Amino acid sequence: MLKLRYYFRLFFTFISRFQKILFLGILIGILSFFALEFVFPELGNSRHIGITGRYHTETIPREILSMVSQGLTNITDTGETVPGIAESWETTDDGSTWVFHLRDNLKWQDGSAITSDTIQYSFEDVKIEVPDPKTIIFKLNAPFSPFPVVVSRPTFKKGLLGTGEWKVTSISLSGSFVEKLVLKRGGDKQVIRFYPSEEKTKLAFKLGQIDEAWDIIDPLPFNEWGTVKIEEATNKSRYVGIFFNTAKEDGNDLSDKKLRQSLSYAIDKSSFGFERALGPISPDSWAYNPQIKDYEYDPNHSKELLSDFSEEALSNLTIELSTTAILLPIAERISHFWEAVGIRTNILVTPVLPETYRAFLAIYDIPEDPDQYSTWHSTQVSTNISKYSNPRIDKLLEDGRIELDPEVRKKIYLDFQRFLLEDAPAVFLYHPASFKLIRK
C-alpha cells in the first residue's frame, strides 16, 4: 500500500513539474501530423484502390469521373438521358445541330461560375459554338440522334476542376497513360492506381499496395482469405459472348448460319452460374427486346442442324476458339459442350484479338445507347469483329442513329435484336459478375 501511494505521488509530482513541456510536446505532435498530411497527400485518412486497365486522361472510367464531375446530361439506369449541367436541349434541324442550355447557379470546384466557354468537350469533326454564357452548340457533319448520350460523359474546367464532391489533387502519368489519380473530399482521400492486367491488380492487393480492387472478374484466391471482404454485383452493362468469324470466304464453315445456330444450341448457358445474356443490349435498357430467340440448351436440336452437313464435312471440321487467359476456364467448358455434339475444338489463349480467328470468346462492354453501328455494321472493318454483313441489319443500324422519335427508334432496335439473333453471328452467354475486394 505504501509503495502504491509513493508511485501515485511521484506521478503527479512529475506531471506538475513538467506540464508545460508535456503540453508543448502534444501540441507539436498534432501540428506535425497535419503538416505531414498537407505535404504528403497520400497520408492520413486515405484508401488505395486498384483498377485494371490502361487509360488516357480522356478515357478514365466513368465511375471514377462521376465522383469528380458530371456531363451536360446524365444517364438513368435504363439508359435514358436526363438533365445534368444542361437543363434542356434540342436539335434545330434533323439531328446535326444540338443546342444545350445550361442550368443557373452552378459552380466549378474553384467557386467560379459554370459558363459555356469553360466547358471542355472535344470531338472530331464537330464544331462547337458558345453564343452566350448559358448556351453551347454542337454542329455535327451528319445527323446523330444519340448525341445527348455522348455528352453525358463528365466534363471539366481546365485543370480537371469538376462539379462533384471529390476533387483531383494529383495525377501521375506513365507515358500517355494514367498511372495514379489522387482524389480528395474534405479530410478523405482516394488514391486510385491503374494496372495493365487483372493479375497485376491482384498482385498489388496481395502485397498490400492497395486496400481495394474494383471490377475484378475472378475473385480467386481471395474468396478463401478471411481478411478480405468481397462484394459481388451482376454487371448488366457487359456480356460474355463468342464472336464468330462470319466472313463468306473459302473454307470458312462459320459463314453458314445453321452451323452457328448449332454451336449456340449446344451450350448450356445457364451452367456458368451467372445471369444469362439473351442479346447485345442490356436488359435494363429502354430498347431491350425480351422476345428474341433465346437459344436454350438443346443438344438434340444442335445435332439436327448438323445433319444438313455431310459426314466428310463434319469429320474435317475443327473450331479454333481464341480467348484471353481470364476466360480460359469458360472456353474449356464450351469446348466440352461442342465436342459432346461431335464438333472438335482447339483453344488458343491470346492477349488480344488475333489477326485470323474462327471464334473469339470475349467480354463486351455494352454501349449506354442502343446504337451498335460500330460493332455490327458491314462497313466497320476495324470494329466489326464478327466480320458480319447483313443488309437488313445495316439498314436498321443506319435508321436507328438518325431517328429522333423515341418510340420509332425503340421499334428499330427491337427489330435489330430480333433479326440479329436469328442470324446468330455471336453466342450471347451471360452477364458477368463484377467483384470488389476490400481489405478488412
PyMOL commands that set and color helices and strands:
alter all, ss='L'
color gray80, all
select helices_A, chain A and resi 2-17+19-39+57-59+62-68+116-118+147-150+198-206+222-224+253-255+257-265+269-272+299-306+311-315+325-340+373-376+391-400+406-423
alter helices_A, ss='H'
color red, helices_A
select strands_A, chain A and resi 46-52+73-75+81-83+86-91+97-102+126-132+135-140+167-174+177-185+188-195+212-216+228-234+238-244+275-276+318-323+344-349+359-365+426-431+433-439
alter strands_A, ss='S'
color yellow, strands_A
deselect
rebuild
show_as cartoon
